[in-house]
Amino acid sequence: MSGLFEAAAPRWFTIAAHRPFLDDLAAHLWRELSPLGPEALSEAVILVPNRRAARALGAAFLEAAGTRALLPPQIRAIGDLDEAEPPFEPADAALDLPAAITPERRRFELAGLVAAHGHLLDRNIDAAAALDLADALARFLDSCQIEELDGPPDLAALAPGELARHWEASVRFLDIALTAWPARLAELGLMDVAARRATLLRRLADRWRRAPPDEVLIAAGSTGSTRATADLLAAVAAAPRGLVVLPGLDHSLAESAWRQVGDQHPQGALRRLLAEAGIARAAVIPWPGSEESPGPGRWRRRLISESLRPPDSTADWLTEIEAMKAQDAQAIEKGVAGLSVISARGEEEGAVAAALLMREALHTPGRTALLVSPDAGFARRVAAQLGRWNITADSSVGTSLATAPAAVLADLAARASDFDPVNLLAIVKHPLVRLGLAPAALARARVT
């Protein structure tokens, strides 16, 4: 048996934030499992957050194997559950579950629900407004399903006392929606994707607790941000040959600060996961081969960690800085090396600057570029700028249905009743609009 599984369960590991997570994971698993025979690695099941991570991990195993033949492990994405794809729907796990409603049908069904009860919102609901409100309602329903609430939330209690009129109207509408939408799904014989995924993950976790699998079982890269996923990770860690590898758990943060970490902190999801699993932070050990290194990445991570401390635990900042300098006199200089701040006058200017930096990196041999942004709109602006230079950005969030050409045209057409000249001009210039003209005549008309 591999040395990774010699310790008693549950087994929790972490790879530091400044380390190449998938490369470190694949390299050590290759070293541990390949000497046990060609089947040892191929029979292992590795759960990752999404398909993008699954593809990248497969490439990392090829890199780790070098020129040797490789039978890769079974890599599955927790966030993208396929019908009848083990281990998510083995045997009868989903036989009694309705199929998931498609995103397109869900949007228009919710738009119909909004239109039918629009009078509760004290506003005029046209087609465009119905679609916008349907998207907002979908996000609200998803949040309720992801949190696996025992019943409808008490919306009025969110703002006790005298409520504003618009909030009272919203509460009346949401109360109706929380009842009408499940009834409509039952009528259709369908189920929301988020609710179905949570149900499948919880059933799988229960099954693995009752009958733990004998093969190597690894969950890597997930923070257990949903209750069902956290439950599944705990089941994996407790399996006879199971373990969990967390991304970037901060061991350097003082214990007093760790206790104050909330949900909005970058470490908040990991702290909640460990608390629900009953695991102390000190019990999570570094992944073999990814231990702290004296390189600049270590100090960059420490500086970021200290700068993001909870407000009530920042009194000993100076002490921590002196402690870092005691370990390395140039710790601060190494931590900020290469960091730049760009002050842009607007989002468009910031997107151009980010795109130029990424283009420069791609033209430099041996360099890669990654944009991390909480704003999906800003990321799309950067991607559009890169497109001007024929550079296609590989976005981890995928392509939104609302940004597809046909969806954009449908949205513009829904707003055409306003007779807004800007909107009408956008319709005429849309690439899918032909107006019965030949391509050459259409091109001339659009220019003029």
Phi, psi and chi 1 to 4 in degrees:
 res  aa     phi    psi   chi1   chi2   chi3   chi4
   1 MET       -  143.3  179.7  177.0  -71.3      -
   2 SER   -61.8  147.5  168.7      -      -      -
   3 GLY   -61.4  -22.1      -      -      -      -
   4 LEU   -61.5  -27.5  -76.2  172.7      -      -
   5 PHE  -108.2   13.2  -53.4   98.7      -      -
   6 GLU   -73.0  -32.7  -69.2  178.3   -7.3      -
   7 ALA   -70.6  154.1      -      -      -      -
   8 ALA   -69.1  147.0      -      -      -      -
   9 ALA   -72.6  155.0      -      -      -      -
  10 PRO   -79.6  151.7   29.1  -34.2      -      -
  11 ARG  -116.4  120.1  -54.4  174.7 -168.8   86.7
  12 TRP  -126.2  129.2  -64.8   78.9      -      -
  13 PHE  -125.9  168.8  -64.9   83.1      -      -
  14 THR  -147.5  151.6 -174.5      -      -      -
  15 ILE  -117.2  127.1  -64.3  176.8      -      -
  16 ALA   -57.7  152.7      -      -      -      -
  17 ALA   -64.1  -28.4      -      -      -      -
  18 HIS   -88.7    2.4   67.2  -80.6      -      -
  19 ARG   -94.6  153.1  -62.5  -73.1  -53.7  176.3
  20 PRO   -72.9   99.2   25.6  -32.6      -      -
  21 PHE   -55.1  -56.9 -175.1   90.8      -      -
  22 LEU   -68.9  -35.7  -64.4  178.0      -      -
  23 ASP   -65.1  -44.4  -69.5  -19.0      -      -
  24 ASP   -64.4  -41.6  -77.2   -0.1      -      -
  25 LEU   -61.7  -50.6  177.7   70.2      -      -
  26 ALA   -66.5  -39.9      -      -      -      -
  27 ALA   -62.1  -45.2      -      -      -      -
  28 HIS   -74.9  -36.7 -170.9   70.0      -      -
  29 LEU   -63.2  -37.4  -75.2  176.7      -      -
  30 TRP   -63.2  -44.7  168.2 -101.4      -      -
  31 ARG   -64.7  -36.4  -71.7 -166.2  -61.6  -93.0
  32 GLU   -78.9  -41.2  -74.8  -79.4  -40.8      -
  33 LEU   -97.8  -30.7  -61.7  178.3      -      -
  34 SER   -62.6  -34.7   58.9      -      -      -
  35 PRO   -66.6  -14.8  -21.9   34.3      -      -
  36 LEU   -84.0   -1.9  -57.3  179.2      -      -
  37 GLY   122.0  160.0      -      -      -      -
  38 PRO   -64.5  -24.1   23.1  -33.1      -      -
  39 GLU   -81.3  -21.2  -51.7   85.7    9.9      -
  40 ALA   -60.0  -44.0      -      -      -      -
  41 LEU   -78.2  -40.3 -172.7   61.5      -      -
  42 SER   -68.2  -25.6   63.3      -      -      -
  43 GLU   -85.7  -10.0  -68.0  177.3   -6.2      -
  44 ALA   -72.0  145.4      -      -      -      -
  45 VAL  -114.0  124.5  175.4      -      -      -
  46 ILE  -119.4  123.2  -56.7  179.4      -      -
  47 LEU   -99.7  125.0  -51.4 -180.0      -      -
  48 VAL  -122.7  166.1  -67.0      -      -      -
  49 PRO   -65.7  -37.9  -23.7   34.4      -      -
  50 ASN  -152.0  176.2   49.4   51.4      -      -
  51 ARG   -67.0  -34.3  -67.3 -175.5 -178.1  -82.5
  52 ARG   -59.2  -46.0  179.3 -173.2  177.0   91.4
  53 ALA   -64.6  -35.9      -      -      -      -
  54 ALA   -63.0  -44.4      -      -      -      -
  55 ARG   -63.7  -44.1  -67.3 -166.6  -60.2  -90.2
  56 ALA   -65.9  -36.8      -      -      -      -
  57 LEU   -67.8  -38.2 -178.6   56.9      -      -
  58 GLY   -59.2  -42.8      -      -      -      -
  59 ALA   -65.7  -35.6      -      -      -      -
  60 ALA   -66.1  -35.8      -      -      -      -
  61 PHE   -66.6  -38.3  -87.3  109.0      -      -
  62 LEU   -63.3  -39.5  -68.0  175.9      -      -
  63 GLU   -66.2  -40.5 -177.7   70.5   21.6      -
  64 ALA   -66.6  -35.8      -      -      -      -
  65 ALA   -75.1  -21.9      -      -      -      -
  66 GLY    66.0 -125.4      -      -      -      -
  67 THR   -90.9   -0.6   58.1      -      -      -
  68 ARG   -83.7  153.3  -73.3  164.3  -69.8 -175.3
  69 ALA   -66.5  148.4      -      -      -      -
  70 LEU  -140.0  127.8  170.7   69.4      -      -
  71 LEU  -103.1  103.2  -69.5  174.7      -      -
  72 PRO   -69.1  159.5   26.8  -34.4      -      -
  73 PRO   -72.3  170.0   26.5  -33.7      -      -
  74 GLN   -83.4  107.1  -56.1  172.1   57.2      -
  75 ILE  -102.0  120.9  -54.6  174.5      -      -
  76 ARG  -122.9  143.9  -59.3  -73.3 -177.9 -101.5
  77 ALA   -95.8  120.6      -      -      -      -
  78 ILE   -64.7  -37.6  -63.1  176.3      -      -
  79 GLY   -79.5   -8.7      -      -      -      -
  80 ASP  -129.5   86.4  -61.4  -54.5      -      -
  81 LEU   -86.3  123.4  -53.1 -173.3      -      -
  82 ASP   -97.9  149.5  -82.7  -10.8      -      -
  83 GLU   -60.9  132.4  -70.2  -72.6  -21.0      -
  84 ALA    59.7   25.2      -      -      -      -
  85 GLU  -102.4  109.7 -178.7 -179.5   17.4      -
  86 PRO   -59.9  151.2  -20.3   32.7      -      -
  87 PRO   -94.8   14.5   36.3  -35.8      -      -
  88 PHE   -78.2  -33.5  -63.6  112.5      -      -
  89 GLU  -129.1   57.2  -66.1 -164.5   10.4      -
  90 PRO   -74.8  146.9   28.6  -32.7      -      -
  91 ALA    50.2 -121.8      -      -      -      -
  92 ASP  -102.2   22.7   58.2  -11.3      -      -
  93 ALA   -61.8  -30.2      -      -      -      -
  94 ALA  -123.0   13.0      -      -      -      -
  95 LEU   -63.1  -33.7  -71.0 -179.9      -      -
  96 ASP   -97.6   10.4   59.8  -20.8      -      -
  97 LEU   -97.9  137.1  -74.1 -178.2      -      -
  98 PRO   -66.2  160.1  -16.0   28.4      -      -
  99 ALA   -68.0  158.8      -      -      -      -
 100 ALA   -81.2  140.6      -      -      -      -
 101 ILE   -72.6  141.4 -171.6  171.1      -      -
 102 THR   -72.3  151.7   63.2      -      -      -
 103 PRO   -58.3  -38.9  -24.2   33.6      -      -
 104 GLU   -64.9  -48.6  -63.1   85.2   -1.8      -
 105 ARG   -65.8  -38.2 -177.6  166.1 -170.2  179.5
 106 ARG   -60.4  -42.3 -174.1 -170.3 -165.6 -145.6
 107 ARG   -62.4  -44.9 -171.0 -176.4 -169.4 -154.1
 108 PHE   -75.6  -30.3  -73.4  104.8      -      -
 109 GLU   -65.4  -41.8  -71.4  -76.3   -9.4      -
 110 LEU   -67.8  -35.3  -73.3  173.9      -      -
 111 ALA   -62.9  -38.9      -      -      -      -
 112 GLY   -64.5  -38.6      -      -      -      -
 113 LEU   -64.0  -41.7 -172.0  151.5      -      -
 114 VAL   -62.2  -45.7  169.1      -      -      -
 115 ALA   -63.2  -36.0      -      -      -      -
 116 ALA   -70.7  -26.9      -      -      -      -
 117 HIS  -119.8   21.9  -61.4   87.8      -      -
 118 GLY   -62.9  -24.9      -      -      -      -
 119 HIS   -62.5  -22.7   60.9  -79.7      -      -
 120 LEU   -70.6  -19.6  -63.4  174.0      -      -
 121 LEU   -92.8   -0.6  -63.8  172.5      -      -
 122 ASP    55.7   42.0  -63.6  -28.5      -      -
 123 ARG  -152.0  161.4   55.9  175.7  -68.9 -170.2
 124 ASN   -79.9  125.1 -179.3   38.9      -      -
 125 ILE  -109.0  103.1  -55.0  -65.5      -      -
 126 ASP   -93.4 -175.0   56.8   12.9      -      -
 127 ALA   -62.0  -43.4      -      -      -      -
 128 ALA   -64.7  -44.1      -      -      -      -
 129 ALA   -64.3  -37.1      -      -      -      -
 130 ALA   -62.6  -40.7      -      -      -      -
 131 LEU   -67.9  -42.1  -71.5  172.5      -      -
 132 ASP   -62.0  -46.1  -72.2  -19.0      -      -
 133 LEU   -68.1  -31.2  -70.1  172.1      -      -
 134 ALA   -64.0  -40.3      -      -      -      -
 135 ASP   -63.8  -43.1  -67.5  -21.4      -      -
 136 ALA   -65.2  -40.6      -      -      -      -
 137 LEU   -65.0  -38.0  178.4   58.1      -      -
 138 ALA   -61.9  -41.4      -      -      -      -
 139 ARG   -65.0  -39.4  -69.4 -169.6  -67.3  -90.3
 140 PHE   -64.4  -44.0  171.8   74.4      -      -
 141 LEU   -64.3  -40.5  -67.5  170.8      -      -
 142 ASP   -60.9  -42.9  -75.5  -18.9      -      -
 143 SER   -63.5  -38.0   64.8      -      -      -
 144 CYS   -65.8  -41.4  -66.7      -      -      -
 145 GLN   -72.7  -37.3  -67.6  161.0    1.8      -
 146 ILE   -64.6  -38.9  -71.5  172.5      -      -
 147 GLU   -76.5   -7.8  -68.3  -61.7  -33.3      -
 148 GLU    52.2   54.0  -61.1 -178.4   80.6      -
 149 LEU   -64.3  143.4  -59.4  179.0      -      -
 150 ASP   -69.0  -25.6  -64.7  -29.1      -      -
 151 GLY  -159.7 -179.8      -      -      -      -
 152 PRO   -58.0  136.9  -21.7   32.7      -      -
 153 PRO   -68.1  151.2   24.8  -33.4      -      -
 154 ASP   -83.3   89.7 -173.9    0.3      -      -
 155 LEU   -66.3  -39.1  -60.7  172.4      -      -
 156 ALA   -61.7  -30.9      -      -      -      -
 157 ALA   -72.4  -13.4      -      -      -      -
 158 LEU   -68.9  -25.8  -64.1  178.0      -      -
 159 ALA  -136.3   76.2      -      -      -      -
 160 PRO   -64.8  162.4   24.7  -33.9      -      -
 161 GLY    89.5 -155.6      -      -      -      -
 162 GLU   -73.5  115.6 -171.3   66.3   25.7      -
 163 LEU   -91.2  146.5  -58.4 -178.7      -      -
 164 ALA   -64.2  153.7      -      -      -      -
 165 ARG   -61.8  -41.5 -179.1  176.9  177.6 -178.2
 166 HIS   -66.8  -32.5   71.3  -83.3      -      -
 167 TRP   -71.2  -38.3  176.5 -116.8      -      -
 168 GLU   -60.4  -41.6  -69.1  178.0  -17.8      -
 169 ALA   -64.2  -41.0      -      -      -      -
 170 SER   -63.9  -39.6  -61.2      -      -      -
 171 VAL   -63.8  -42.8  168.0      -      -      -
 172 ARG   -60.8  -42.8  -70.8 -163.4  -57.6  -89.5
 173 PHE   -66.1  -46.1  171.9   76.7      -      -
 174 LEU   -66.1  -35.0  -69.6  175.4      -      -
 175 ASP   -60.3  -41.4  -78.6  -23.0      -      -
 176 ILE   -68.2  -42.9  -65.7  -65.8      -      -
 177 ALA   -63.6  -38.6      -      -      -      -
 178 LEU   -66.0  -19.4  -72.3  170.5      -      -
 179 THR   -97.3  -41.6  -57.7      -      -      -
 180 ALA   -71.6  -35.8      -      -      -      -
 181 TRP   -68.7  -47.8  179.4 -120.4      -      -
 182 PRO   -58.5  -36.0  -24.6   34.8      -      -
 183 ALA   -65.8  -39.2      -      -      -      -
 184 ARG   -67.4  -40.8  178.0   57.2  178.9  160.6
 185 LEU   -62.6  -41.3  -75.3  175.1      -      -
 186 ALA   -63.2  -37.8      -      -      -      -
 187 GLU   -64.7  -36.9 -179.1 -177.9  -16.1      -
 188 LEU   -81.0  -14.3  -64.3  171.9      -      -
 189 GLY    70.8   33.7      -      -      -      -
 190 LEU  -126.9  176.3  -62.0  172.8      -      -
 191 MET  -144.6  144.5 -167.8  174.6 -175.4      -
 192 ASP   -65.0  145.8  -92.2  -27.5      -      -
 193 VAL   -60.5  -45.8  173.5      -      -      -
 194 ALA   -62.6  -43.2      -      -      -      -
 195 ALA   -66.8  -39.2      -      -      -      -
 196 ARG   -67.5  -40.8 -166.8  172.9 -167.1  -84.2
 197 ARG   -63.4  -44.9  178.5 -177.6  -64.7  123.9
 198 ALA   -61.6  -40.0      -      -      -      -
 199 THR   -64.7  -43.8  -58.4      -      -      -
 200 LEU   -64.2  -43.6  -76.8  173.6      -      -
 201 LEU   -63.3  -40.8  -69.3  178.5      -      -
 202 ARG   -68.5  -39.1 -165.8  163.2  -67.9  -75.2
 203 ARG   -64.6  -38.9  -72.2 -174.4  177.9 -174.6
 204 LEU   -65.6  -41.5 -176.5   60.3      -      -
 205 ALA   -62.0  -43.3      -      -      -      -
 206 ASP   -62.7  -40.2  -68.2  -19.3      -      -
 207 ARG   -65.7  -42.2  174.1  168.1  -64.4 -174.0
 208 TRP   -70.0  -26.1  -79.9  -12.2      -      -
 209 ARG   -71.8  -41.9  -75.3 -164.1 -176.6   91.3
 210 ARG   -71.8  -40.2  -65.8 -166.5  -53.4  -92.3
 211 ALA  -137.0   80.8      -      -      -      -
 212 PRO   -60.6  138.0  -20.1   32.0      -      -
 213 PRO   -69.2  151.3   22.9  -31.6      -      -
 214 ASP   -85.3  -24.0  -65.7  -33.5      -      -
 215 GLU   -76.4  168.7   65.6  -92.8   17.1      -
 216 VAL   -64.1  128.5  170.9      -      -      -
 217 LEU  -131.7  119.3 -175.8   61.0      -      -
 218 ILE  -131.6  132.7  -61.6  171.3      -      -
 219 ALA  -111.8  121.5      -      -      -      -
 220 ALA  -132.8  135.6      -      -      -      -
 221 GLY    90.4   -8.2      -      -      -      -
 222 SER   -91.7  145.1  176.0      -      -      -
 223 THR  -101.3    3.2   60.0      -      -      -
 224 GLY    61.0   42.2      -      -      -      -
 225 SER   -68.7  -20.6   54.9      -      -      -
 226 THR  -107.7  156.1   68.2      -      -      -
 227 ARG   -63.9  -39.0  -65.2  170.4   61.2 -173.7
 228 ALA   -67.0  -40.7      -      -      -      -
 229 THR   -66.2  -41.8  -55.2      -      -      -
 230 ALA   -59.8  -40.3      -      -      -      -
 231 ASP   -63.4  -40.0 -159.9   36.2      -      -
 232 LEU   -66.2  -41.6 -178.8   67.2      -      -
 233 LEU   -62.2  -41.1  -64.0 -175.4      -      -
 234 ALA   -62.4  -38.0      -      -      -      -
 235 ALA   -67.1  -38.3      -      -      -      -
 236 VAL   -64.3  -46.0  169.8      -      -      -
 237 ALA   -62.7  -27.7      -      -      -      -
 238 ALA   -89.4   -6.4      -      -      -      -
 239 ALA   -67.3  154.0      -      -      -      -
 240 PRO   -54.3  -39.5  -25.6   34.1      -      -
 241 ARG  -125.4   46.8  -58.3 -173.7   68.6 -171.0
 242 GLY  -116.7  154.2      -      -      -      -
 243 LEU  -158.9  158.6   57.9   86.6      -      -
 244 VAL  -120.6  134.8  173.7      -      -      -
 245 VAL  -116.6  112.3 -172.9      -      -      -
 246 LEU   -89.2  148.0  -59.2  177.0      -      -
 247 PRO   -89.5  115.2   31.1  -31.0      -      -
 248 GLY    65.2   40.2      -      -      -      -
 249 LEU   -66.3  130.0  178.8   65.0      -      -
 250 ASP   -86.8  103.0 -168.8   -7.4      -      -
 251 HIS   -83.8  -18.9  -83.4  118.4      -      -
 252 SER   -81.5  -18.5   62.8      -      -      -
 253 LEU   -66.0  131.1 -168.9   63.1      -      -
 254 ALA   -56.8  147.1      -      -      -      -
 255 GLU   -60.9  -36.3 -172.7   62.0   30.4      -
 256 SER   -63.7  -36.8   57.9      -      -      -
 257 ALA   -74.2  -36.9      -      -      -      -
 258 TRP   -60.7  -37.4  174.7 -103.9      -      -
 259 ARG   -67.5  -21.1  -71.5 -166.4  -64.2  -91.5
 260 GLN   -97.9    0.0  -62.2  178.9   33.0      -
 261 VAL   -64.2  126.4  165.7      -      -      -
 262 GLY  -106.5 -176.3      -      -      -      -
 263 ASP   -64.8  -26.8  -71.0  -20.6      -      -
 264 GLN   -82.0  -10.2  -58.7  -56.4  -44.1      -
 265 HIS   -78.1  147.7 -168.7  -83.3      -      -
 266 PRO   -55.8  -26.7  -26.6   33.8      -      -
 267 GLN   -94.1    4.0  -66.1  -78.8  -48.5      -
 268 GLY   -61.4  -43.7      -      -      -      -
 269 ALA   -65.0  -40.1      -      -      -      -
 270 LEU   -67.3  -39.8  -68.1  174.5      -      -
 271 ARG   -63.7  -43.0 -176.3 -177.4 -177.5  -81.7
 272 ARG   -65.6  -39.2 -176.3  172.9   63.6  174.0
 273 LEU   -60.2  -48.7  169.7   64.1      -      -
 274 LEU   -65.9  -37.6  -65.6  178.1      -      -
 275 ALA   -64.6  -43.5      -      -      -      -
 276 GLU   -68.2  -30.2  -67.9 -179.9   -7.1      -
 277 ALA   -84.6   -7.5      -      -      -      -
 278 GLY    71.3   32.8      -      -      -      -
 279 ILE  -112.1  129.4  -57.9  -63.1      -      -
 280 ALA   -75.7  148.8      -      -      -      -
 281 ARG   -59.3  -36.6 -178.3  175.9   51.0  149.7
 282 ALA   -66.4  -20.3      -      -      -      -
 283 ALA   -79.6   -9.6      -      -      -      -
 284 VAL   -89.3  116.2 -177.9      -      -      -
 285 ILE  -103.0  154.0   62.3  177.7      -      -
 286 PRO   -63.2  141.2  -21.7   33.1      -      -
 287 TRP   -64.1  132.4 -177.3 -109.3      -      -
 288 PRO   -54.7  131.4  -25.4   34.7      -      -
 289 GLY    91.2   -5.9      -      -      -      -
 290 SER  -121.0   22.0   69.4      -      -      -
 291 GLU   -62.2  161.5  -66.8   83.1   -6.4      -
 292 GLU   -51.4  133.6  -70.2  -76.1    1.3      -
 293 SER  -114.4  155.7   60.3      -      -      -
 294 PRO   -78.9    9.6   28.4  -34.4      -      -
 295 GLY   -70.7  173.6      -      -      -      -
 296 PRO   -63.4  -26.0   21.5  -32.9      -      -
 297 GLY   -60.2  -34.6      -      -      -      -
 298 ARG   -62.7  -45.5  172.5 -168.6  179.9 -170.6
 299 TRP   -74.7  -30.9  -60.8  118.6      -      -
 300 ARG   -60.9  -45.0  173.5   75.3   54.7   81.0
 301 ARG   -64.2  -40.8 -176.3 -172.0   59.1   75.7
 302 ARG   -63.4  -42.4  -78.3  -70.6  -55.4  -83.2
 303 LEU   -63.8  -43.5  -79.9  178.3      -      -
 304 ILE   -64.4  -41.1  -66.7  175.0      -      -
 305 SER   -60.5  -45.2  171.9      -      -      -
 306 GLU   -68.6  -36.9  -67.0  -61.0  -31.6      -
 307 SER   -69.2  -23.0   66.4      -      -      -
 308 LEU  -100.8   17.5  -65.6  176.6      -      -
 309 ARG   -58.3  149.0  -88.2 -172.9  175.5 -136.2
 310 PRO   -56.7  142.2  -25.5   34.6      -      -
 311 PRO   -53.3  -36.8  -24.7   33.8      -      -
 312 ASP   -76.4   -1.9  -66.4  -21.7      -      -
 313 SER  -120.8   24.7   62.8      -      -      -
 314 THR   -95.9    5.0   56.7      -      -      -
 315 ALA   -64.6  -27.1      -      -      -      -
 316 ASP  -103.8   27.1   57.7  -14.7      -      -
 317 TRP   -55.3  -48.8 -103.5  -14.1      -      -
 318 LEU   -61.2  -37.2  -64.8  178.7      -      -
 319 THR   -64.0  -41.6  -56.9      -      -      -
 320 GLU   -66.0  -38.9  -69.9  -63.9  -30.9      -
 321 ILE   -63.3  -42.6  -69.5  175.0      -      -
 322 GLU   -65.2  -36.3  -67.8  -57.4  -39.2      -
 323 ALA   -64.9  -38.8      -      -      -      -
 324 MET   -64.9  -42.2  -68.0  169.1   63.5      -
 325 LYS   -66.0  -31.2  -70.8 -177.7  177.0  179.1
 326 ALA   -65.8  -32.4      -      -      -      -
 327 GLN   -78.8  -33.5  -61.7  177.3   55.9      -
 328 ASP  -153.9  117.3 -172.7  -26.9      -      -
 329 ALA   -59.4  -24.9      -      -      -      -
 330 GLN  -108.0   26.1  -64.3 -176.9  -36.2      -
 331 ALA   -59.3  -45.8      -      -      -      -
 332 ILE   -66.3  -44.0  -52.5  -58.8      -      -
 333 GLU   -61.8  -40.2  -70.3   78.8    0.3      -
 334 LYS   -68.5  -34.6  -68.8  178.5  179.2  179.1
 335 GLY   -68.8  -33.0      -      -      -      -
 336 VAL   -98.5   -1.5  -60.6      -      -      -
 337 ALA   -60.4  128.9      -      -      -      -
 338 GLY    87.1   -6.6      -      -      -      -
 339 LEU   -80.2  139.1  -74.8  179.2      -      -
 340 SER  -135.3  153.5  -58.4      -      -      -
 341 VAL  -122.7  126.5  177.1      -      -      -
 342 ILE  -114.8  123.8  -62.4  176.9      -      -
 343 SER   -97.2  106.8  -62.2      -      -      -
 344 ALA   -98.7  146.9      -      -      -      -
 345 ARG   -78.6  -16.1  -71.4  173.6  -65.4 -177.1
 346 GLY  -163.9  172.7      -      -      -      -
 347 GLU   -64.1  -37.6 -170.7  174.3  -88.1      -
 348 GLU   -65.1  -42.7 -173.5   63.2   28.4      -
 349 GLU   -64.7  -38.5 -173.9  175.6  -69.9      -
 350 GLY   -65.0  -38.2      -      -      -      -
 351 ALA   -65.5  -39.4      -      -      -      -
 352 VAL   -63.6  -43.3  171.4      -      -      -
 353 ALA   -63.0  -43.8      -      -      -      -
 354 ALA   -63.6  -41.8      -      -      -      -
 355 ALA   -64.4  -39.5      -      -      -      -
 356 LEU   -64.6  -40.4  -75.2  170.4      -      -
 357 LEU   -64.6  -40.8  -70.6  171.0      -      -
 358 MET   -67.9  -38.6  -62.4 -177.9   76.8      -
 359 ARG   -64.1  -40.7 -176.6 -171.9 -176.8 -168.6
 360 GLU   -61.5  -41.2  178.9 -174.0   15.4      -
 361 ALA   -63.3  -40.7      -      -      -      -
 362 LEU   -67.5  -25.2  -66.9  176.5      -      -
 363 HIS   -88.8    0.5  -77.4  -84.1      -      -
 364 THR  -103.3  117.6  -55.6      -      -      -
 365 PRO   -55.8  134.0  -24.6   34.3      -      -
 366 GLY    84.8   -0.5      -      -      -      -
 367 ARG  -107.7  150.7  -67.9 -172.2   65.0 -171.5
 368 THR  -127.6  168.2   58.0      -      -      -
 369 ALA  -136.6  143.2      -      -      -      -
 370 LEU  -140.6  129.5  173.5   68.1      -      -
 371 LEU  -104.0  125.1  172.6   67.8      -      -
 372 VAL  -115.8  118.2  179.6      -      -      -
 373 SER  -146.1  136.8  171.6      -      -      -
 374 PRO   -77.6   -8.5   29.6  -34.2      -      -
 375 ASP  -103.8  107.1 -173.4  -11.2      -      -
 376 ALA   -64.2  -32.2      -      -      -      -
 377 GLY   -64.4  -40.7      -      -      -      -
 378 PHE   -65.3  -40.5  179.2   75.6      -      -
 379 ALA   -61.5  -38.3      -      -      -      -
 380 ARG   -66.5  -37.1  -73.9 -165.7  -65.1  -90.3
 381 ARG   -62.4  -43.1  -74.3  178.2  179.9  -91.6
 382 VAL   -64.4  -43.0  174.8      -      -      -
 383 ALA   -61.1  -38.8      -      -      -      -
 384 ALA   -65.8  -38.7      -      -      -      -
 385 GLN   -64.8  -41.3  -68.1  -67.8  -22.8      -
 386 LEU   -64.0  -33.1  -69.0  172.5      -      -
 387 GLY   -62.0  -25.2      -      -      -      -
 388 ARG   -64.1  -24.3  -63.5  171.0   56.0 -169.8
 389 TRP  -106.8   20.6  -55.8  -54.1      -      -
 390 ASN    60.1   34.0  -65.3  -37.3      -      -
 391 ILE  -107.1  119.5  -61.1  173.1      -      -
 392 THR   -95.9  119.0  -58.5      -      -      -
 393 ALA   -84.3  131.5      -      -      -      -
 394 ASP   -88.4  100.4 -176.1   10.6      -      -
 395 SER   -88.7  133.4  173.8      -      -      -
 396 SER   -76.2  -14.9   61.9      -      -      -
 397 VAL   -91.8   -3.6  -60.3      -      -      -
 398 GLY    76.7 -166.4      -      -      -      -
 399 THR  -108.2  125.2  -58.0      -      -      -
 400 SER   -72.5  138.8  171.1      -      -      -
 401 LEU   -59.4  -34.6  174.5   64.2      -      -
 402 ALA   -67.2  -19.9      -      -      -      -
 403 THR   -96.2   -2.9   61.0      -      -      -
 404 ALA   -65.6  146.1      -      -      -      -
 405 PRO   -53.8  -45.0  -27.2   34.8      -      -
 406 ALA   -64.3  -38.0      -      -      -      -
 407 ALA   -68.8  -38.5      -      -      -      -
 408 VAL   -62.2  -43.8  171.2      -      -      -
 409 LEU   -63.9  -41.8  179.4   57.3      -      -
 410 ALA   -62.3  -39.5      -      -      -      -
 411 ASP   -66.3  -41.9 -176.5   61.2      -      -
 412 LEU   -64.1  -41.0  -69.3  171.1      -      -
 413 ALA   -65.1  -35.8      -      -      -      -
 414 ALA   -66.1  -26.3      -      -      -      -
 415 ARG   -93.5    0.8  -59.2  173.7 -168.5  -87.2
 416 ALA   -64.8  -23.3      -      -      -      -
 417 SER   -64.9  -16.3   59.4      -      -      -
 418 ASP   -76.9  -14.6  -62.6  -24.7      -      -
 419 PHE    54.3   36.1  -64.1  103.0      -      -
 420 ASP   -74.9  123.4  179.1    2.4      -      -
 421 PRO   -60.6  -35.5   17.7  -30.6      -      -
 422 VAL   -65.1  -42.0  175.8      -      -      -
 423 ASN   -66.4  -42.7 -174.3   74.7      -      -
 424 LEU   -64.6  -38.2  -66.9  175.4      -      -
 425 LEU   -65.9  -37.7 -175.7   61.0      -      -
 426 ALA   -63.6  -36.7      -      -      -      -
 427 ILE   -65.8  -46.8  -67.0  175.7      -      -
 428 VAL   -62.0  -36.6  171.7      -      -      -
 429 LYS   -89.4   -0.5  -69.5 -166.8  171.7 -174.8
 430 HIS   -66.0  136.4 -166.5  -78.5      -      -
 431 PRO   -62.8  -19.1   19.1  -31.6      -      -
 432 LEU   -89.0   -7.3  -64.1 -178.1      -      -
 433 VAL   -88.4  125.4  173.8      -      -      -
 434 ARG  -109.7  -33.1  -63.4  -70.1 -175.8  -96.4
 435 LEU    58.9   22.7  -58.5  176.8      -      -
 436 GLY    71.2   14.4      -      -      -      -
 437 LEU   -99.8  154.6  -60.8  175.6      -      -
 438 ALA   -68.4  153.6      -      -      -      -
 439 PRO   -54.3  -42.6  -27.2   34.4      -      -
 440 ALA   -66.1  -44.5      -      -      -      -
 441 ALA   -66.6  -36.1      -      -      -      -
 442 LEU   -64.9  -41.4 -174.8   61.6      -      -
 443 ALA   -63.7  -43.0      -      -      -      -
 444 ARG   -64.4  -40.3  -71.7 -166.0  -59.6  -89.0
 445 ALA   -66.2  -36.6      -      -      -      -
 446 ARG   -68.6  -35.8  -78.6  175.2  172.4  159.8
 447 VAL   -67.7  -40.5  171.5      -      -      -
 448 THR   -83.1      -   56.8      -      -      -
